[in-house]
Amino acid sequence: MTQLNWLFPGSSAAKVAEQQRLQQNRVAAPLAYLELSPADAAALIAAQPAPPTGALPPNLHLQSLDRVGLEYTPSNEAGKVLLRVRHVFQEGEGPLAAPARADLTTLLPQGLKITNVVELPLNGVGEGTPVPDATKLSLIPLQTRTFEVELTS
């Protein structure tokens, strides 16, 4: 792998920080393996290429998307993923440094649904808090939130 260096000229530190953070979001995209039944997998593949129905606001980033307990997950929990969303700006870095709303359902391709969302501590371990609505999450500048999400087709 080759390392890339980026140069971000700008008229102010806030403008340079904005461009740097937006570019950082563009080049980092997590991937996750999702095990489905043969019928569900075939239906989802047949619906491809189906891009996600939307995207996160530009000041939010999908930091990680990992299958929960890949080696140890019972088959009845195979659709669970650990998802981290973070606000990439700090206060004072321009207009995108404002609180932002996230809709986790916009991250999914057509054919997948979120049936259960639990917010976990940042490390993803411990007791979680159920989230009643995955479409109305908010993050303040530099906040990272971790969720265990159950996906179904």
ZISULTA-V252679 format. One record per residue. N is the residue number from 0. D_CENTER is the distance of its C-alpha to the mean C-alpha in Angstrom with 1 decimal. Layout:
# ZISULTA-V252679
[[N & D_CENTER] [N & D_CENTER]]
This chain:
# ZISULTA-V252679
[[0 & 24.3] [1 & 25.4] [2 & 24.2] [3 & 23.7] [4 & 24.9] [5 & 24.0] [6 & 26.4] [7 & 25.4] [8 & 28.6] [9 & 28.6] [10 & 31.0] [11 & 29.4] [12 & 27.2] [13 & 24.7] [14 & 24.6] [15 & 24.1] [16 & 21.3] [17 & 19.5] [18 & 20.1] [19 & 19.1] [20 & 15.7] [21 & 14.9] [22 & 16.2] [23 & 14.1] [24 & 10.9] [25 & 12.8] [26 & 13.8] [27 & 11.0] [28 & 8.8] [29 & 8.1] [30 & 10.1] [31 & 11.0] [32 & 14.4] [33 & 15.0] [34 & 18.6] [35 & 20.2] [36 & 23.8] [37 & 25.7] [38 & 26.2] [39 & 22.6] [40 & 21.5] [41 & 24.4] [42 & 23.5] [43 & 19.9] [44 & 21.3] [45 & 24.0] [46 & 21.6] [47 & 20.1] [48 & 19.5] [49 & 17.4] [50 & 14.6] [51 & 11.7] [52 & 13.5] [53 & 12.0] [54 & 9.4] [55 & 8.0] [56 & 11.1] [57 & 12.2] [58 & 12.2] [59 & 8.5] [60 & 6.3] [61 & 3.0] [62 & 5.8] [63 & 6.2] [64 & 6.4] [65 & 10.0] [66 & 12.7] [67 & 14.5] [68 & 17.9] [69 & 18.3] [70 & 22.0] [71 & 22.8] [72 & 21.0] [73 & 23.6] [74 & 23.5] [75 & 23.0] [76 & 19.6] [77 & 18.5] [78 & 15.7] [79 & 13.8] [80 & 10.5] [81 & 9.2] [82 & 5.6] [83 & 5.5] [84 & 4.8] [85 & 8.1] [86 & 10.8] [87 & 12.5] [88 & 15.9] [89 & 18.7] [90 & 21.3] [91 & 24.0] [92 & 22.1] [93 & 22.8] [94 & 21.6] [95 & 17.9] [96 & 18.4] [97 & 18.6] [98 & 16.5] [99 & 13.7] [100 & 12.5] [101 & 9.2] [102 & 9.6] [103 & 7.1] [104 & 9.9] [105 & 9.6] [106 & 6.9] [107 & 9.7] [108 & 12.9] [109 & 16.0] [110 & 17.5] [111 & 14.7] [112 & 14.6] [113 & 13.0] [114 & 16.2] [115 & 15.3] [116 & 12.9] [117 & 14.1] [118 & 13.0] [119 & 14.2] [120 & 15.6] [121 & 13.7] [122 & 15.2] [123 & 14.0] [124 & 17.7] [125 & 19.9] [126 & 20.5] [127 & 17.7] [128 & 18.0] [129 & 17.5] [130 & 15.4] [131 & 17.6] [132 & 15.5] [133 & 11.8] [134 & 12.6] [135 & 14.0] [136 & 11.8] [137 & 13.0] [138 & 12.5] [139 & 15.5] [140 & 16.0] [141 & 14.8] [142 & 13.2] [143 & 10.5] [144 & 9.6] [145 & 9.2] [146 & 9.3] [147 & 11.2] [148 & 10.7] [149 & 13.6] [150 & 13.5] [151 & 16.9] [152 & 18.4]]
